Amino acid sequence: MPRCEPDQAIDPDTARCPVVGLAIDTRKHESDWHAHRRAQLLYLAQGAVTVYADGRVGQLAPSQAVWLPAGHRHKAVMHGPFAYRSLYFDVEAYPDLSASPGIVEINALLRALIVRVAEWPSDQALAPAQRRLVATLLDELGAADRAALHLPMPREKRLRIVAHTLLSDPAVSWSLDEWGVKVGASARTLARAFVRETGMTFAQWRTQCRLLVAQTRLAEGLSVTTVAHMVGYASDSAFIAMYRRLYGVPPGRRARASTFG
C-alpha cells in the first residue's frame, strides 16, 4: 500500500488481501471512535500516539505497537509529526489471533516485517513467499513482550471529570478535598471510588497520568525541563526519577525517532 494521508486510506475491512497495511507519515491527527472487522497492529515508527481502548489509555513510544482485536472500539490521537505502519489481519484467515488488546515491544525483525507487509497491495491474494513472511511475523508477534494499556479510565461521572481534566492539564495539583468541592463529593468518596474503578489510589493514577502525557510532550521535541514543569513536577530530578521508576529508562530515550526502511 503506498504511503498516504489518514483521510485517503483504504478501508482495510474490504480489502482482498488477508493482511494489508497502511504506511502513513503526516502531522497531528485524531481519529473518531471506531472498530474494525479485522484485527489491527499499529506500529509507531516516529512520534507519539495516545490510544484509547477498553476503558484505558495507552501511550506509544517509537519501537512500540498496539494490538487491537477485531471489533475492539478505539480511537488514536497522533501528536506532532509522526509515522506509523498499521497492519490489518482477516480473522477468518488467521483464527488464532490474540483477543486481548495491549502494547507490544517491537524488535528489529518484527519492525522489518511490519514495514515490508505495509507496502503490499491490498487487492491481491498472498503468494507463497508472502504467506511465509506473515507466518514469521505472527510467530515473532506471539513471542514479543506485551503490556496492558496502562492507564485505566474511571467510568463514574464525577471521576471522569477529574480524569479528563488531568489528562488535559496534568499540572493541576488539587487535593481530593478540592476536587470534591468541584465535582460534589467528599474526598473519602472519591478516594474509595478511584481504587474501586481503577485499582489505583488517586495519587498513583495522577502520577501515571502525568508520565503518560510526558511521553507525548517529549516525542513532540520539548525538553525534559519543560515537560517536567508542564506535567506538574517542581524539579527535573523528581520527574526523571519517577519516569525511570515507571518505564525503566530515562525520559526522552524512547521518544526519539527510530529509523525504518
C-alpha positions in Angstrom: 0.0 0.0 0.0 1.6 3.4 -1.0 2.1 5.9 1.8 -0.9 8.2 2.2 -2.7 10.6 4.5 -5.2 9.2 7.0 -8.3 10.5 5.2 -7.0 8.9 1.9 -6.5 5.5 3.3 -8.3 2.4 2.0 -10.9 0.6 4.1 -8.9 -2.4 5.3 -12.1 -4.4 6.1 -13.0 -4.6 2.4 -9.5 -5.5 1.1 -9.0 -8.7 -0.9 -5.6 -9.4 0.7 -6.0 -11.2 4.1 -3.3 -9.0 5.7 -3.0 -5.4 4.4 -1.1 -2.4 5.7 -1.2 1.4 5.7 2.0 3.4 5.7 1.2 6.9 6.9 3.6 9.8 7.5 2.0 13.1 8.5 1.3 15.5 11.3 -1.1 15.8 14.2 -4.3 13.8 13.6 -7.1 12.4 15.8 -9.4 9.6 14.7 -13.0 9.2 15.7 -14.1 6.3 17.8 -14.3 3.2 15.6 -13.8 -0.5 15.3 -12.6 -2.8 12.5 -13.8 -6.3 11.5 -10.1 -7.1 11.2 -7.5 -7.3 14.0 -5.1 -4.3 13.9 -1.4 -3.9 14.7 -0.5 -0.2 14.8 3.3 0.2 14.9 4.7 3.6 15.8 7.8 4.4 13.7 8.2 8.0 14.8 6.4 10.5 17.1 3.8 9.8 19.8 0.4 8.2 19.7 -2.2 8.1 22.5 -4.6 5.2 22.2 -7.9 5.0 23.9 -9.4 1.5 24.1 -11.1 -0.9 26.5 -11.6 1.8 29.2 -7.9 2.5 29.3 -5.4 5.0 27.8 -2.0 4.0 26.5 0.9 6.0 25.1 3.1 4.5 22.3 6.7 5.5 22.0 8.8 4.6 19.0 9.6 0.9 18.9 6.2 0.0 20.3 2.9 -1.1 18.7 -0.6 -1.5 20.0 -2.6 -4.7 19.3 -6.3 -4.2 18.8 -8.5 -7.3 18.4 -11.3 -7.4 15.7 -14.3 -5.4 16.8 -12.5 -3.6 19.5 -13.7 0.0 19.7 -10.9 2.6 20.0 -9.5 5.9 18.9 -6.0 7.2 18.4 -4.6 10.7 18.8 -1.3 11.4 17.0 0.9 14.2 18.3 3.0 16.5 16.1 4.9 14.9 13.2 4.5 11.1 13.3 4.9 8.0 11.2 3.1 4.7 11.7 2.6 1.4 9.9 -0.7 -0.3 10.6 -1.5 -3.9 9.6 -4.9 -5.5 9.5 -5.5 -9.2 9.7 -8.5 -11.1 8.4 -9.7 -13.1 11.5 -11.1 -15.9 9.2 -7.7 -16.3 7.6 -5.9 -16.1 11.0 -8.3 -17.5 13.6 -5.7 -17.8 16.4 -5.0 -14.1 16.9 -5.0 -12.7 20.4 -8.3 -11.5 21.7 -6.7 -9.1 24.2 -5.5 -5.5 23.4 -2.1 -4.4 24.6 1.1 -2.6 23.9 3.7 -4.7 22.1 7.5 -4.2 22.1 8.8 -4.3 18.5 12.2 -5.8 17.9 14.3 -5.3 14.7 13.0 -8.4 12.9 9.3 -7.5 13.7 9.9 -3.9 12.5 11.4 -5.1 9.2 8.5 -7.5 8.7 5.9 -4.8 9.5 7.5 -2.3 7.1 7.6 -4.9 4.4 4.0 -6.0 4.7 2.7 -2.4 5.0 3.8 -1.9 1.4 1.9 -4.8 -0.1 -1.0 -4.2 -2.5 -4.4 -4.6 -0.9 -6.2 -6.1 -3.9 -4.1 -9.3 -4.4 -4.1 -12.7 -2.8 -0.9 -13.7 -0.9 1.8 -15.5 -2.8 3.5 -18.5 -1.0 6.6 -16.3 -0.1 4.3 -13.7 1.4 2.4 -16.3 3.4 5.7 -17.5 4.9 6.6 -13.9 5.9 3.2 -13.5 7.6 3.7 -16.7 9.5 7.1 -15.5 10.7 5.6 -12.1 11.7 2.9 -13.8 13.7 5.4 -16.1 15.4 7.5 -13.0 16.4 4.4 -11.2 17.5 3.4 -14.0 19.7 6.8 -14.1 21.4 7.1 -10.3 21.9 6.9 -8.6 25.3 3.5 -7.2 25.9 1.8 -5.0 28.4 -1.7 -3.8 29.0 -2.8 -0.3 28.1 -1.6 1.0 31.3 -3.9 3.9 32.5 -7.4 2.7 33.4 -10.1 5.3 32.9 -12.8 5.5 35.5 -16.5 5.3 34.4 -18.2 7.1 37.2 -19.3 10.6 36.1 -17.5 12.6 38.8 -14.3 10.6 38.5 -14.4 11.1 34.7 -14.4 14.9 35.2 -11.3 14.5 37.4 -9.6 12.1 34.9 -10.2 14.2 31.8 -9.2 17.4 33.5 -5.9 15.9 34.5 -5.3 14.4 31.0 -5.8 17.8 29.6 -3.7 19.6 32.2 -1.7 17.1 34.4 0.0 20.0 36.3 -3.3 20.6 38.2 -2.4 19.9 41.8 -5.7 20.0 43.6 -6.2 17.7 46.6 -9.1 15.3 46.8 -10.8 17.7 49.1 -10.5 20.4 46.4 -11.7 18.0 43.7 -14.6 17.1 46.0 -15.8 20.7 46.0 -15.5 20.8 42.3 -17.5 17.7 41.5 -19.8 17.4 44.5 -18.4 14.5 46.5 -16.4 14.1 49.7 -12.7 13.3 49.5 -13.3 9.9 51.1 -15.9 9.0 48.5 -13.6 10.0 45.6 -10.7 8.1 47.2 -12.7 4.9 47.5 -14.2 5.3 44.1 -10.8 5.7 42.4 -9.5 2.5 44.0 -12.7 0.6 43.1 -12.8 1.7 39.5 -9.1 1.8 38.5 -7.3 -0.4 41.0 -5.1 2.6 41.9 -5.2 5.3 44.6 -5.8 8.8 43.3 -2.1 9.7 43.8 -1.0 6.6 41.8 -3.4 7.4 39.0 -2.3 11.0 38.8 1.4 10.0 38.7 0.7 7.6 35.8 -1.4 10.2 34.0 1.4 12.8 34.3 4.0 10.4 32.9 1.7 9.3 30.1 1.3 13.0 29.0 5.0 13.5 29.5 5.8 10.8 26.8 3.7 12.7 24.4 5.3 16.1 25.0 8.8 14.6 24.9 8.0 13.0 21.5 7.0 16.4 20.3 10.5 17.6 20.9 10.1 19.5 24.1 13.0 19.5 26.6 12.9 17.4 29.8 12.9 20.5 31.9 9.9 22.0 30.0 8.0 18.7 30.2 8.7 18.2 33.9 7.1 21.6 34.7 4.2 21.1 32.2 3.1 17.9 34.0 3.4 19.2 37.5 6.9 18.4 38.8 8.8 21.0 40.7 12.2 19.7 39.6 13.8 17.8 36.8 15.3 15.3 39.2 12.0 14.3 40.7 10.5 13.9 37.2 13.4 11.9 35.9 13.4 9.6 38.9 9.7 8.9 38.7 9.9 8.4 34.9 12.7 5.9 35.2 10.9 4.1 38.0 7.8 3.5 35.8 9.4 3.0 32.4 12.8 1.7 33.2 14.6 4.3 31.0 15.3 8.0 31.4 12.8 10.4 29.8 13.4 11.1 26.2 15.2 7.9 25.2 12.1 6.1 23.9 10.6 9.3 22.4 13.5 9.7 20.0 12.6 8.9 16.4 13.5 5.4 15.3 14.7 4.6 11.8 12.9 2.3 9.4 13.2 1.3 5.8 
